[in-house]
Amino acid sequence: MSKFFEKTMGIIAWLQIVASPTLFAIILSAIIYFQNPTDGNLIIGIIIIVFGLTVGILYANKIWKTKEQCGSFRR
């Protein structure tokens, strides 16, 4: 049961790390798009969101592989 709890907390922490740059990219993309809603700005917004998601995944994986994994608890 303890291993399950630790793994679940690690996954939740990983998702939180991924969500941070992704949400930042979504907000930035919305600002860019809604100032001038054209097809070009929509494509730029989508590219920014995909970039933010990619950066979030890479950063979360980097933290996951360190000695102190995401969501780990010290005793």
Secondary structure, DSSP 8 states (H G I E B T S, - for coil): -HHHHHHHHHHHHHHHHHHHHHHHHHHHHHHHHHHS--HHHHHHHHHHHHHHHHHHHHHHHHHHTSSS-TT----
